[in-house]
């Protein structure tokens, strides 16, 4: 036991020098989780002017596909209706070729002219006559050409941008693994591309109260396997809770008391684009299941082929649990 103290102190000295770039003020005062499950940080920035704080390019790249399409379809309809109203406001003699006599009919004709102009189709049945109407056509043509060019560029960027669609298990577990109590979580590739040289890191964040001051410390957990060369199936990332682990002797109540959070960082090389992709998430103390292990995801197919069922990535099974992570004797 005398040899364990220097090892535990070495973990602490490393943690004191590391705050992940969040700063000691945020780390000590924040009561929220550091890293959300979707990989975003619980830190906001304020004080910039509105236009300077907006990053439309990044937002349009990172938003979901249905939101992206909804935004551009909405803008397309908005500008068509907007210019249709402007054509009506130019007066009944602003357009030539129209046959409608009522206001509703004139609006429909203006609407179709707006569609033909913004898409540069230009069938020619209805044409602008007055100076104001011609100026509107010039403005709408510019809006249409610019808008479709921007939409095409953004769609190309979204298709060509490599994204790590790594699926994380909903819960982490502390349970038996090769005769040792271990902290584990499971990941799998949710895309059809291949990932190479997949590396994982686990940073454990726990708080301590020293002289009535709340201090959060970080410990990088040693993994059974730091990297896998190929990632065609799933990978259960394992940290064995040995005597020199910061989790040694820590039970679920202690994790809750110290507001423990496991920060997960995954790096890989996308085989399609040959670029580095990243994914991150975290597990708080209440998202760790004690006395459990992950169920098998593998299925046998014809001719000896193996496959995995990604719907089972979250499946766990309970086993007899010890009182805390010090005890490593399991009932099987």
N, C-alpha and C positions, 0 to 999 in steps of 0.2 A: 504493500500500500504506500510505502514511503516514496517509491519511484513514480507514482501516479501524479503527485503534486506538480512537479516541473512540467509534465505534459499538459495538464490542465491550465497551468499558468501561461504556457506557450500559446495555447488557443486564445486566451484572454488578451495577451499582448498583441497578437495579430488583429483581433477584433477591435481593439481600441484605436488602431491606426486606420481603420477602414470604416467609412460611413456611406459607401456606394455613391458618393457625389451628391447626396441629399442635404448634407449639412447637419451639424449637431443640433441646431435650433429646431429644425423640422423633426428630427429623430426623437428628441426629448419631449416636445410638446404635443405632437400629433397622437391622437388616440385611434385613428383609423388604420386600416391595414396599409402597408407600404405599397404593395403591388396588387392590383386587381386581378381577377381571374383571367380577364381578356388581355393582360399584359400592360395595361396603362397604369401610370403612377397617380397616387392620390395627392398630387401637388399641382396647384394652379398658379398661373402668372397673371398679374394685373398691373395696370398703370400705363399700358401702351395705348395710343390712339386707336379707335375702332378699326380704321382701314389698315393700319399697320399690324394690328393683332390678328386680322383675318388672313388665313392661308387657304384660299379657295382651291389652289392646285392640289395641295396635299389632301384636303378634304374630299375632293372629287376622285382622287386616286384611291383613297382608303375606304370610302363608303361602300356599302353593299351594292350589288349590281341593280337590284330593283329600285333603290333610291337614286342611283345614278341615272337610270333610264327615266324615272319619274321626273327628275329635275329637268332634263332636256325636253321631254315631251311637254311638260308644263310651260317651259319657256317658249317652245314652239307655238303652242296654242295661244299663250299670252300675247306674243308679238303679232300674230295673225289678227287677233281680235282688236288689238290696239290700233294697228294701221287701218283696219276696216272702219273703225270709228273716225279716224282722221280723214279718210276719204269721204265719208258722209259729211263731215264738218266743212269740207271744201265747197259744198254746194251741189245742187242737182245737175249743173252743167260741167262739173269737173271731169266726168268720165264720158267717153263716147262709146257707142255700141250697146249700151244698156237699153232694155225695153221695159223695165219695171216702172210703175207709176206711184206705187205706195212706198212709204218709208221702209217697211219690212222687206219689200222686194229689192229696193235699192241697197239695203244692208247686205242681203244675200249676194248680190252682184259684186259689191265691194269686198265681201269676204272671199269670193273666189278669185278676184283680182289680187287680193293680198296673198292668197296661197300660191298663185302662179308667179307672183313677183318674188316672194321670199325663197322659193325653191328654184328660181330662174327657169321655170318651165316655159312660161310666156306663150300661151296658145293664140293670143291676139284677138279674141272675140271682143273683149272690153279693153280699152286703152285709156290712158290719161290724156286729158285735153288742156286743162288749165295749167298755169305755171306752178301753183301750189301742189297740184296733184302729181306733176312730173317730179317736183322736188321730193315728195313723199316716196315715189317709186325709186328714186335714186337712193334715198336713205334706207328703205326697206331692202333693196338689193344688197347694199353693203352689209346690213345686219345679217341677212341670210347667208351670204358668202362667208362672212367672218364666223358666224355661229356654227355652221356646218364644218368649217375647217378646224375650229377649236374642238368640236365634238369628236371629229375623226382622230385628231391628235391625242385626245384624252383616252379614247377607246384603244388606240394602238399602245399607249403607255400602260394601260391597265392590263392588256393581254401580254405585253412583253415584260412586265415587272415580275420578277420571281418572288413568290410568297411561300413561306413555310407553313403549310396547313397541317401542323402537328397537332394531334389530338392528345389531350392529357386526361388521365382518369379523374373522375369527379372528386375522389377522395384519395388521400395517401393512407398508408397502413403502417402499423408497427406490429410485427409478428415474426414468426420463425422463418429463417432462411438458412439452409445448410447448417442447421444446429445452432445458429446464433440469432439473437433478437436483432431485428434490422428495421430501419425506416425505409419504406419503399413507395414508389409511385410508378405508373405505367404510361408509356407514350406509344403512339403509332402514327404512321404517315397517312394522312387523310386524303392525299392527292395521288394521281396516277404517275407522277414523276418519281424519279429515283433520287434518294438522298445518300450522300457519301460522307465519310469521316464525321459522323454525328458525335458531338461532344456535349456533355451535360455537366452542370455545376449546381450544387445546393448550398445556399447561404442561409444559415439559421440565425434569426434575429430574436433575441430575448432581452427583456428589461431587468434591471437590478435597481434597488434603492440603496444608495450610499450617502450617508449623512443627510437623509431626507431629500436627496436629489435623485430624480428618476433618470437613469442612464440606460440607453439601449446599446447592446453589444452584438457584434456579428461574428459568426464562426463559419468558416468554410468547411463543410463536412467531407471527409475522405470517402470516396466511392469505391465499391468493389471493382467496378470497371468504369474508367473515365470516358472511354471512347469506343465506338463500334465502327468498323470500316464500312460495312454495308447495313442497310436498314430496310430490307424488303418486308419484314414482318413487324413484330412489336418488340419493345425493349422495356424490361422492368429495371429501373434504376435503383440500386441498392446501396444504402449506407449501413454497414454493420456497427452496431452499438457495442464497441469494445470498451475496455477500461479507460482508454484515453479519449473517448468520444465525449463531447459536451452534453450528450443525452444520457450518459451513463448514470444510473440511479435516479433519473427523472421520470415521474409518473404523470398521468393526465392532469391531475390537480395542479401540479407544479408548472406544467406547460400553460395552463389557463392563467395561473397567478402571474406568470412572467410574460404573458401576452405573446407567446411564441408564434413566429411566422417563418415558414420555409419558403425562401425565394428560389425559383427554378429558372435557370438560364440554359437554353439549348441552341447550339450553333451547328450548322451543317452546310454542305456544298450541294447546290442544286445541279444535278447531272445534265438537265436540259440547257440551262443558261451558263453553267460553270461559274456561278456566283455564290457568295456566302449568304445564307439566309438565317434568320434568327426567330426564335419564339421564346416567350417567357410567360410565367404564371406564378402563383404562390398558393400555399396551403396554410391557413391559419390553424391554431391549435384545435378548434372545434371542427375542422375538416380532416382530422386525422382519426382513423378508426383503429382502436387498440385491439390486439388479439385477433388479427385477421390476416388473410393472404388473398392474392388475386386468383380468380378462377381461370381455368385453361381457356384460351381463345382459339385453339387450333381445331381444324376440321380436316378429315381425310377425304380426298377426292379420288376420282378414278386414276388408275395407273400409278398409284403411289404419290400423287401430287399433294402437297400440303397447302392449306390456306388458313387465313384467320378471319374471324367474324368481328368486325369493328364495333358491332353493337354490344359486344361483350367486354369492351375495354374497361367498363366501370364495375363489372361484376366482381364481388368479393365473397369470401366465405369465412365465417368466424371459427376460431379455434380457441382452446383454453388459453387465457391470458395471465401473465404474471402480475404481481402487484405493481411493479415498476420495471423500468428498462434494465435494472441491474440483474434481475433473474433471467437466465437464458435457458432454462430447462423447460422444454415443451412436451406436451402429452402426445407425441407420436414420433 
